[in-house]
Amino acid sequence: MNSKRHAGFDIRSFTYSNDRQRVSPRARRRLVMNETLAPVCGARGPGSLLGRAYTSALSLVFGLGLLVITATVSAAPAKERTFCIFDPVGANGVFYQIAQNYVIQANAWGYKLKPRAYTDEQVAARDFKAGRCDLAALTGIKTINFVKFAGSLDMVGGLQTYDQERTAIRVMSSPKAAPYMQENGYEVVGVMPFGKVFIFARRKQYLDSLADSAGKKIAVLTGDKQQTTIVDAAGASAVNASIATFGPMFTNGSVDMAFAPAIAYDGLELSKGLGQQGGIADLVLSMLSVQIIVHQGRFPDDFGARSRRWVIDHLFDKALVRMRAAEDDVLPRHWVDISPQNKARYVELLRRARGDLWASGWYDHRMQHLLKKIRCDSDSARAECSQATEGGAAN
């Protein structure tokens, strides 16, 4: 990554360190004891006879005090919190399983999380908003309604690779980004990849060009303005659906096309809808994320920063392995190569959609410009890099 500034931020300054100098508890106690004894022992110091006697007595008292404190801390009950986890497959799904690592870590932080699986993200988001969940794991498509900066990560055409997504999430997890991860009493305390979003079509020819998608019925998630914007721009017909219903709609032929990550291929049985004639465009529409969001008043002020660091360090790669495995499991015959000419048309369509969504204020402008900078750092030859769009030129 070069030293260009991203969305008014210098990415190099958005870092955190796990290598802070640490002093062992034993050494710390010795320092405290010496400082305490200095005025008592005078010039003779703690090494004198009087000093050694005083040290022994104080050590005994100090040690007993530590035992009392330790016993008190150990006896303190863990605070119970309800953790609502969206996973389209439910308790047997990839993200519900990955979230169990977070449940274990939270226990070390003094919180006993009670996980609750949701297969319908709309219901999970509603329960979280109503306060029935203390924290929830939702996609950025939903968290944009709570914390716009974080939720805007999932924008159409925002990112194309997992390396780019890792860079963006590291920026989001840095101390300087903390104020942007909070909004109206909510805070996003961890972000993980949920996979690249592709176009699934019941007939491969629908994917050949944008003209071939005109008039086709495409499932869009209710309330997802970005999906509706893309469908309208392509001249197709949007059909409202939920996470729970779009899979069956695609499989039974109620819609011709759908947007989904590769985990839906087997997890939601979209492969059945593809059959022998369907296909998946080898073109990334967006990068989905799963974001852990909390009610701020139910956790201490430092919880968010600590949690974000732990998630990027310990859960990002666990999720990434599962996402790549799902993409590898797609049968080769179902992938459809898009020609460079048609790929350029798709990219332009997504750029126009982001422009419309910028103008409407759907995305957070800081995040939108940041992602443009990241795209252009990866490929400075992109036409958009010199254009005054999405906050200005990136070059």
Long-range contacts (C-beta under 8 A, 24 or more apart in sequence): 1-167, 1-377, 2-377, 4-373, 4-377, 4-394, 5-373, 6-171, 6-369, 6-370, 6-373, 6-374, 7-366, 7-367, 7-368, 7-369, 7-370, 7-373, 7-391, 8-366, 8-369, 9-171, 9-176, 9-177, 9-370, 11-167, 11-171, 13-174, 13-176, 14-170, 14-171, 14-174, 14-176, 14-177, 15-170, 15-174, 16-173, 16-174, 16-175, 16-309, 18-309, 18-313, 29-62, 33-58, 33-59, 33-62, 76-110, 78-107, 78-110, 78-111, 78-112, 79-110, 79-111, 79-112, 80-111, 80-112, 80-113, 80-114, 81-106, 81-111, 81-112, 81-113, 81-114, 81-134, 81-135, 81-298, 81-299, 82-113, 82-114, 82-116, 82-132, 82-133, 82-134, 82-135, 83-113, 83-114, 83-115, 83-116, 83-133, 83-134, 83-135, 83-136, 83-137, 84-116, 84-118, 84-124, 84-127, 84-128, 84-132, 84-133, 84-135, 84-136, 84-137, 85-115, 85-116, 85-117, 85-118, 85-124, 85-136, 85-137, 86-118, 86-119, 86-120, 86-121, 86-124, 86-125, 86-136, 86-137, 86-138, 86-139, 86-142, 86-243, 86-290, 87-117, 87-118, 87-119, 87-137, 88-119, 88-121, 88-243, 88-244, 88-247, 88-263, 88-264, 88-267, 88-268, 89-119, 89-267, 89-268, 90-117, 90-118, 90-119, 91-117, 93-117, 93-267, 94-263, 94-267, 94-319, 94-322, 94-326, 95-137, 95-192, 95-194, 95-290, 95-319, 98-192, 98-315, 98-318, 98-319, 98-322, 99-137, 101-314, 101-315, 101-318, 102-190, 102-292, 102-311, 102-315, 105-310, 105-314, 109-303, 109-306, 111-299, 119-243, 119-244, 120-242, 120-243, 120-244, 121-242, 121-243, 122-222, 122-223, 122-242, 122-243, 128-293, 131-295, 134-294, 134-295, 134-298, 134-299, 135-189, 135-292, 135-293, 135-294, 135-295, 135-298, 135-299, 136-292, 136-293, 137-290, 137-291, 137-292, 137-293, 138-290, 138-291, 138-293, 139-194, 139-288, 139-289, 139-290, 139-291, 140-191, 140-288, 140-289, 140-291, 141-221, 141-224, 141-226, 141-288, 143-188, 143-291, 143-293, 144-362, 144-363, 146-183, 146-184, 146-186, 146-188, 146-293, 147-181, 147-182, 147-183, 147-186, 147-187, 147-188, 147-293, 148-183, 148-363, 148-364, 148-367, 149-180, 149-181, 149-183, 149-364, 149-366, 149-367, 150-180, 150-181, 150-188, 150-191, 150-291, 150-293, 150-367, 151-188, 151-291, 151-364, 152-363, 152-364, 152-367, 152-368, 153-191, 153-287, 153-289, 153-291, 153-367, 153-371, 154-286, 154-287, 154-288, 154-289, 155-226, 155-286, 155-354, 155-357, 155-363, 155-367, 155-368, 155-371, 156-226, 156-227, 156-229, 156-230, 156-285, 156-286, 156-350, 156-353, 156-354, 156-357, 157-285, 157-286, 157-347, 157-350, 157-351, 157-353, 157-354, 158-286, 158-287, 158-354, 158-368, 158-371, 158-375, 159-284, 159-286, 159-287, 159-371, 159-374, 159-375, 160-284, 160-287, 160-375, 160-378, 161-284, 161-378, 162-193, 162-287, 162-320, 162-323, 162-324, 163-378, 164-287, 164-374, 164-375, 164-378, 165-193, 165-287, 165-289, 166-316, 167-374, 168-370, 168-371, 168-374, 169-193, 169-289, 169-312, 169-316, 170-312, 171-370, 172-308, 173-308, 173-309, 173-311, 173-312, 175-305, 178-304, 178-305, 180-364, 180-366, 181-304, 181-308, 182-296, 182-304, 185-295, 185-296, 185-297, 186-293, 186-294, 186-295, 186-296, 187-293, 187-294, 187-296, 187-299, 187-304, 188-291, 188-292, 188-293, 188-304, 188-308, 189-292, 189-293, 189-294, 189-299, 189-303, 189-304, 189-307, 189-308, 189-311, 190-291, 190-292, 190-307, 190-308, 190-310, 190-311, 190-312, 190-315, 191-289, 191-290, 191-291, 191-292, 191-308, 191-311, 191-312, 192-289, 192-290, 192-291, 192-311, 192-315, 192-316, 192-318, 192-319, 193-287, 193-288, 193-289, 193-290, 193-316, 193-319, 193-320, 193-323, 194-261, 194-263, 194-288, 194-289, 194-290, 194-319, 194-323, 195-261, 195-262, 195-263, 195-287, 195-288, 195-323, 195-326, 195-327, 196-261, 196-262, 196-284, 196-285, 196-286, 196-287, 196-288, 196-323, 196-327, 197-259, 197-260, 197-261, 197-284, 197-285, 197-286, 197-287, 197-288, 198-259, 198-260, 198-261, 198-262, 198-280, 198-281, 198-282, 198-283, 198-284, 198-285, 199-257, 199-258, 199-259, 199-280, 199-281, 199-283, 199-285, 200-250, 200-257, 200-258, 200-259, 200-260, 200-264, 200-270, 200-273, 200-274, 200-278, 200-279, 200-280, 201-256, 201-257, 201-278, 201-279, 201-280, 201-281, 201-336, 202-250, 202-253, 202-256, 202-257, 202-273, 202-274, 202-275, 202-277, 202-278, 203-256, 203-277, 203-278, 203-279, 204-277, 204-278, 204-279, 204-336, 206-256, 206-257, 207-279, 207-281, 207-336, 207-338, 208-342, 209-342, 209-345, 210-234, 210-235, 210-342, 210-345, 210-346, 210-349, 213-257, 216-256, 216-257, 217-254, 217-255, 217-256, 217-257, 218-255, 218-256, 218-257, 218-258, 218-259, 219-246, 219-249, 219-250, 219-255, 219-257, 219-258, 219-259, 220-259, 221-246, 225-357, 225-360, 225-362, 226-286, 226-353, 226-357, 226-362, 227-259, 229-353, 229-356, 229-357, 230-285, 230-349, 230-350, 230-353, 233-349, 233-352, 233-353, 233-356, 234-349, 247-273, 259-285, 261-288, 261-323, 261-326, 262-323, 262-326, 262-327, 262-329, 262-330, 263-322, 263-323, 263-326, 265-326, 265-329, 265-330, 265-334, 266-326, 266-329, 267-326, 271-330, 271-331, 271-334, 274-334, 278-334, 279-334, 279-335, 279-336, 280-330, 280-334, 280-335, 280-336, 281-336, 281-338, 282-335, 282-336, 282-337, 282-338, 283-338, 283-343, 283-346, 285-350, 290-319, 351-384, 351-389, 354-390, 355-389, 355-390, 358-389, 358-390, 358-391, 365-391
